[in-house]
């Protein structure tokens, strides 16, 4: 049944789109991703008194929204009740543009709109940001804080955070994958965790004997507190959420004096580059990181080549030094 596009409200459109993702069997995280982005669209539309009928929303409205999301300040919970303000990057708008374009594209496919108001907006995809791993000294500083906690009266927190950090670096897990782990996903004997990755795909992520030992030590403390089947739990025994893991990592960085940019995803970058340094094989890296194709793996290869170019410059390839100038 085709509807008159002026009878559908924006709120209804978003709800219908999210329901369609669920009906099409998309992963819950995919639905949550679009829900988060499109919730901001609804908020902005309401505060700016957009027309409620989707047939009256045009490219001008969408451009205003994209300008807003690319220039606003965002607030994050940083633990202990405090909040941290971060200015959005202009590239932030790219994800919102894709979400809005897909929303209205879906509306056209469903016969709810005659034309997609975002189709004539020319939005250049941002250039991929350079791969920036954590330095070895920074990782050691983070682990040192965990060791201090273990020795000075907070063994549960120290053991949990240490095991989690080592697993992040050893297995290249994404934050949502780490947060979703259950005890039944863990095999200490075989040294791997089973995860549900993007697209609801099951993945097997290996880890080393040292990481296995750290997890085993954490599990000894966990069994006295846990009130659920999640692998990572709070001091009260509840499941540690994505936001909870993000917050504890920010606190850990502050305590360790690691002041450089980047959040937890930099640990995945660190893992990928170190794996590539040892294997020199982008195809193995693709499998290790569970990418569908080599696109992202090539970015890591490029990052490694940049490292090698800098190192070569420092070790005799400097044009000024080789030419005897200066």
Wavefront OBJ file of the C-alpha trace (Angstrom):
o trace
v 0.000 0.000 0.000
v 1.382 3.384 -0.998
v 0.873 6.297 1.330
v 0.669 9.992 0.743
v 4.089 11.247 1.863
v 2.519 14.208 3.641
v 0.651 11.969 6.100
v 3.754 10.294 7.586
v 5.532 11.987 10.473
v 9.282 11.857 11.004
v 8.939 10.013 14.322
v 6.809 7.336 12.653
v 9.308 7.029 9.811
v 12.225 6.424 12.156
v 10.256 3.862 14.157
v 9.252 2.038 10.985
v 12.828 2.007 9.684
v 14.188 0.582 12.944
v 11.469 -2.047 12.974
v 12.358 -3.022 9.403
v 15.982 -3.593 10.421
v 14.790 -5.972 13.098
v 12.359 -7.689 10.706
v 15.162 -8.125 8.147
v 17.257 -9.979 10.717
v 19.864 -7.276 11.196
v 22.096 -7.610 14.254
v 20.831 -5.879 17.419
v 23.946 -3.674 17.384
v 23.038 -2.463 13.877
v 19.633 -1.401 15.097
v 21.159 0.261 18.164
v 23.625 2.105 15.923
v 20.903 3.620 13.745
v 18.672 4.251 16.738
v 21.409 6.340 18.355
v 22.087 8.410 15.230
v 18.460 8.953 14.260
v 17.488 9.872 17.814
v 19.684 12.940 17.342
v 17.881 13.697 14.096
v 14.522 13.617 15.905
v 15.867 15.817 18.704
v 17.199 18.404 16.280
v 14.017 18.342 14.183
v 11.930 19.002 17.287
v 14.105 21.833 18.628
v 14.223 23.510 15.203
v 10.489 23.133 14.577
v 10.872 21.076 11.443
v 7.676 20.172 9.600
v 6.256 17.032 11.169
v 5.313 15.581 7.770
v 8.239 13.934 6.052
v 7.108 15.170 2.637
v 7.958 18.711 3.745
v 11.505 17.871 4.900
v 13.970 18.924 2.216
v 17.708 19.048 1.564
v 18.029 22.379 3.365
v 16.785 20.839 6.616
v 19.193 17.934 6.304
v 22.170 20.210 5.597
v 21.350 22.208 8.731
v 21.245 19.013 10.773
v 24.596 17.805 9.391
v 26.170 21.182 10.147
v 24.923 20.935 13.722
v 26.207 17.416 14.413
v 29.593 18.330 12.953
v 30.097 21.384 15.168
v 28.447 20.688 18.527
v 30.102 19.694 21.812
v 29.468 16.197 23.162
v 29.457 15.131 26.792
v 30.607 11.758 28.095
v 30.414 10.209 31.508
v 33.953 9.956 32.848
v 33.241 8.127 36.079
v 32.659 9.267 39.681
v 29.699 11.332 38.508
v 31.870 13.630 36.380
v 31.300 14.454 32.722
v 33.788 15.210 29.955
v 33.055 17.598 27.081
v 34.507 16.830 23.671
v 34.089 18.965 20.577
v 32.741 17.009 17.637
v 34.908 16.705 14.555
v 33.554 17.814 11.170
v 33.991 14.208 10.026
v 31.454 13.156 12.665
v 28.690 14.267 10.314
v 29.564 11.540 7.800
v 27.984 8.761 9.873
v 24.829 10.846 10.340
v 24.660 11.619 6.635
v 24.777 7.928 5.764
v 22.092 7.154 8.357
v 19.759 9.904 7.109
v 20.314 8.942 3.480
v 19.508 5.336 4.276
v 16.415 6.310 6.274
v 14.893 8.339 3.453
v 16.076 5.834 0.844
v 14.159 3.166 2.731
v 11.106 5.433 2.796
v 11.227 5.708 -1.003
v 11.568 1.942 -1.385
v 8.574 1.426 0.888
v 6.464 3.900 -1.081
v 6.279 6.329 1.815
v 8.096 9.089 -0.089
v 8.323 9.997 -3.740
v 11.937 11.154 -3.587
v 14.875 11.016 -1.189
v 15.627 14.584 0.013
v 19.223 13.570 0.780
v 20.047 12.195 -2.666
v 21.267 15.529 -4.075
v 23.428 16.382 -1.067
v 27.059 15.954 -2.033
v 28.905 14.927 1.098
v 32.511 13.894 0.645
v 33.558 10.891 2.692
v 36.296 11.830 5.181
v 39.785 10.571 4.515
v 40.667 7.605 6.735
v 42.430 8.742 9.876
v 45.983 7.485 10.332
v 46.398 4.321 12.356
v 47.803 5.298 15.747
v 48.653 2.453 18.126
v 49.483 2.919 21.775
v 53.195 2.950 22.484
v 54.653 0.042 24.435
v 55.535 2.358 27.319
v 51.932 3.573 27.470
v 50.636 0.010 27.691
v 53.129 -0.749 30.456
v 51.958 2.344 32.347
v 48.346 1.146 32.145
v 49.278 -2.315 33.368
v 51.398 -0.845 36.152
v 48.320 0.889 37.581
v 46.530 -2.476 37.581
v 49.452 -4.034 39.470
v 49.322 -1.235 42.053
v 45.632 -1.948 42.637
v 46.339 -5.666 43.008
v 48.980 -5.002 45.672
v 47.230 -2.224 47.597
v 43.802 -3.481 48.562
v 41.821 -3.517 45.303
v 42.744 -6.914 43.853
v 39.416 -7.490 42.098
v 39.596 -4.217 40.148
v 43.275 -4.641 39.361
v 42.986 -8.249 38.215
v 39.879 -7.561 36.147
v 41.314 -4.513 34.413
v 44.644 -6.210 33.750
v 42.999 -9.293 32.235
v 40.703 -7.161 30.135
v 43.542 -4.980 28.827
v 45.645 -7.992 27.885
v 42.690 -9.599 26.107
v 41.998 -6.398 24.163
v 45.599 -6.248 22.957
v 46.053 -9.991 22.449
v 42.851 -10.676 20.506
v 42.025 -7.366 18.833
v 38.504 -7.375 20.260
v 36.091 -4.558 19.635
v 34.590 -2.888 22.694
v 31.100 -4.282 22.090
v 32.553 -7.774 21.614
v 34.445 -7.575 24.891
v 31.388 -6.317 26.755
v 29.230 -9.102 25.325
v 31.425 -11.994 26.473
v 29.897 -14.645 28.719
v 31.655 -17.289 30.758
v 30.495 -19.905 28.256
v 32.327 -18.000 25.484
v 35.662 -18.524 27.210
v 37.965 -21.520 26.799
v 41.060 -21.208 28.947
v 42.293 -24.661 27.901
v 42.143 -23.866 24.198
v 42.971 -20.173 24.820
v 40.229 -18.471 22.815
v 36.983 -16.575 23.245
v 33.965 -16.976 21.001
v 32.376 -13.674 20.022
v 29.378 -12.482 18.066
v 30.814 -9.912 15.676
v 29.378 -7.620 13.042
v 26.445 -9.060 11.141
v 25.812 -11.609 13.919
v 28.806 -13.604 12.716
v 30.477 -15.930 15.184
v 34.218 -15.459 15.529
v 36.990 -17.257 17.406
v 39.623 -14.969 18.937
v 42.836 -16.541 20.279
v 44.931 -15.309 23.165
v 48.288 -16.193 24.684
v 49.248 -18.176 27.764
v 50.112 -14.962 29.628
v 46.651 -13.563 28.943
v 45.122 -16.907 29.983
v 46.944 -16.686 33.305
v 45.679 -13.135 33.895
v 42.092 -14.185 33.106
v 42.394 -17.220 35.426
v 43.578 -14.987 38.276
v 40.643 -12.649 37.662
v 38.181 -15.558 37.625
v 39.284 -16.553 41.147
v 38.116 -13.135 42.361
v 35.085 -13.002 40.092
v 33.426 -16.130 41.483
v 32.952 -14.465 44.878
v 31.093 -11.510 43.349
v 29.381 -12.454 40.095
v 25.581 -12.415 39.998
v 25.304 -13.051 36.245
v 26.917 -15.077 33.472
v 28.876 -12.151 31.998
v 32.634 -12.610 31.913
v 33.345 -9.034 33.001
v 31.453 -7.836 36.067
v 31.392 -4.829 38.353
v 32.399 -4.867 42.004
v 28.722 -5.468 42.778
v 28.662 -8.494 40.482
v 26.549 -7.029 37.671
v 27.452 -7.190 33.987
v 29.998 -4.568 32.961
v 28.463 -2.600 30.091
v 30.032 -0.912 27.078
v 29.787 2.459 28.837
v 31.209 0.963 32.009
v 34.261 -0.423 30.226
v 34.778 2.897 28.417
v 34.619 4.808 31.700
v 37.025 2.550 33.540
v 39.509 2.790 30.676
v 39.389 6.602 30.755
v 40.040 6.535 34.504
v 42.873 4.096 33.970
v 44.460 6.385 31.387
v 44.233 9.351 33.733
v 45.769 7.445 36.624
v 48.551 6.102 34.399
v 49.377 9.537 32.999
v 48.646 8.407 29.450
v 47.537 11.725 28.015
v 47.592 11.001 24.302
v 44.478 10.892 22.146
v 42.377 7.823 21.571
v 40.095 5.545 23.473
v 39.698 1.787 23.644
v 39.645 1.255 19.879
v 43.310 2.238 19.774
v 44.007 -1.039 21.560
v 42.571 -2.841 18.519
v 44.863 -0.764 16.296
v 47.781 -1.693 18.551
v 46.883 -5.358 18.323
v 46.535 -5.265 14.544
v 49.833 -3.525 13.863
v 51.790 -5.782 16.215
v 50.218 -8.875 14.603
v 51.132 -7.519 11.160
v 54.708 -6.732 12.221
v 55.238 -10.378 13.133
v 53.298 -12.118 10.344
v 53.849 -9.660 7.449
v 50.656 -11.142 5.988
v 47.604 -8.904 5.352
v 45.442 -11.949 4.612
v 46.145 -13.414 8.044
v 45.465 -9.979 9.532
v 42.088 -9.904 7.779
v 41.191 -13.233 9.388
v 42.580 -12.171 12.768
v 40.511 -8.974 12.808
v 37.465 -10.668 11.230
v 37.127 -8.173 8.386
v 34.971 -9.080 5.408
v 37.577 -7.845 2.926
v 41.105 -6.467 2.750
v 40.125 -2.774 2.755
v 40.887 -2.161 6.430
v 43.844 -4.532 6.407
v 45.429 -2.408 3.688
v 45.183 0.613 5.984
v 47.208 -1.259 8.594
v 49.740 -2.243 5.945
v 50.041 1.412 4.965
v 50.460 2.378 8.618
v 53.223 -0.184 9.014
v 54.994 1.078 5.882
v 54.863 4.607 7.267
v 56.503 3.372 10.458
v 59.193 1.645 8.413
v 59.774 4.788 6.319
v 60.315 6.878 9.462
v 62.624 4.250 10.925
v 64.613 4.050 7.690
v 65.000 7.843 7.675
v 66.403 7.711 11.195
v 68.784 4.883 10.312
v 70.708 6.342 7.430
v 68.160 7.264 4.746
v 68.013 10.957 5.660
v 68.571 12.889 2.411
v 70.330 15.719 4.250
v 72.763 13.376 5.984
v 73.346 11.163 2.940
v 74.089 14.254 0.810
v 76.443 15.633 3.463
v 74.458 18.860 3.869
v 74.032 21.068 6.901
l 1 2 3 4 5 6 7 8 9 10 11 12 13 14 15 16 17 18 19 20 21 22 23 24 25 26 27 28 29 30 31 32 33 34 35 36 37 38 39 40 41 42 43 44 45 46 47 48 49 50 51 52 53 54 55 56 57 58 59 60 61 62 63 64 65 66 67 68 69 70 71 72 73 74 75 76 77 78 79 80 81 82 83 84 85 86 87 88 89 90 91 92 93 94 95 96 97 98 99 100 101 102 103 104 105 106 107 108 109 110 111 112 113 114 115 116 117 118 119 120 121 122 123 124 125 126 127 128 129 130 131 132 133 134 135 136 137 138 139 140 141 142 143 144 145 146 147 148 149 150 151 152 153 154 155 156 157 158 159 160 161 162 163 164 165 166 167 168 169 170 171 172 173 174 175 176 177 178 179 180 181 182 183 184 185 186 187 188 189 190 191 192 193 194 195 196 197 198 199 200 201 202 203 204 205 206 207 208 209 210 211 212 213 214 215 216 217 218 219 220 221 222 223 224 225 226 227 228 229 230 231 232 233 234 235 236 237 238 239 240 241 242 243 244 245 246 247 248 249 250 251 252 253 254 255 256 257 258 259 260 261 262 263 264 265 266 267 268 269 270 271 272 273 274 275 276 277 278 279 280 281 282 283 284 285 286 287 288 289 290 291 292 293 294 295 296 297 298 299 300 301 302 303 304 305 306 307 308 309 310 311 312 313 314 315 316 317 318 319 320 321 322 323 324 325 326
